[in-house]
Amino acid sequence: MRSLTQWCLIGVFNLTWLAGGVEVIPIHHGSLILKWQEKVVYIDPWSRGDYTGQPPADLILITDIHGDHMDPEQVSRIRKDETIIVAPAAVQKSVPEAIALSNGETIRPLGIQVEGVAMYNLKRGPEAGKLYHTRGRGNGYILTFGKERVYVSGDTECIPEMKALKDIDLAFVCMNLPYTMTPEEAAECVNSFRPKAVYPYHHRGSDVNVFERMVTAEDVEVRILDWY
């Protein structure tokens, strides 16, 4: 494993990382912006994040119905008339202008291939017999920017579908209890699908240094950004 925990500070308030032509801007918790060839992609825009100085979205991806992922008011603030919104069908009920995408389906808005992938809990839930995230309700996403494949996990545990991912260049992998998984479980999945680089995100209350130590697969680079 290679680790890069410190990078150059660009600007005063934003930490911005460049990777393979895709510019990565962490916003807050599970919210981020990806920029590529003058296209601006917002993922799970949430009003608790600071979007000062950011351009309006060309494409918005929403992963799930929970408030830290689906925030219709923030969506309305960062969109423009021609903005394309993609979300699972459960989100479409609250964001009716969204294009519904299911796990396993693929669309290609603005020259960016967007694939919905599974995200769900295996065992964790609010009470016995219930799960925080049920299979098929939400989407993780694989975005293809030219030749660059970027995976955004959404809220999930270390599920078989994540372990089976192939040819991922950049991955954003969640970890927080009780809703998703531990840093150790997240590292287990990363060691299985071996992205070229991985960003721990959506990790409030988790020790990302444990995740960093546990990612032992050869040539996987852990990149720790400031999400909070």
Secondary structure, DSSP 8 states (H G I E B T S, - for coil): -EEE------SSS---EEETTEEEEEEETTEEEEEETTEEEEES--TTS--TT----SEEE---SSTTT--HHHHHHH--TT-EEEE-HHHHTTSTTSEE--TT-EE-GGG-EEEEE----SS--SSTT--SS-TTTS-EEEEEETTEEEEE--S--S-HHHHT--S-SEEEEE--TTTS--HHHHHHHHHHH--SEEEEES-TTS-HHHHHHH--STT-EEE-----
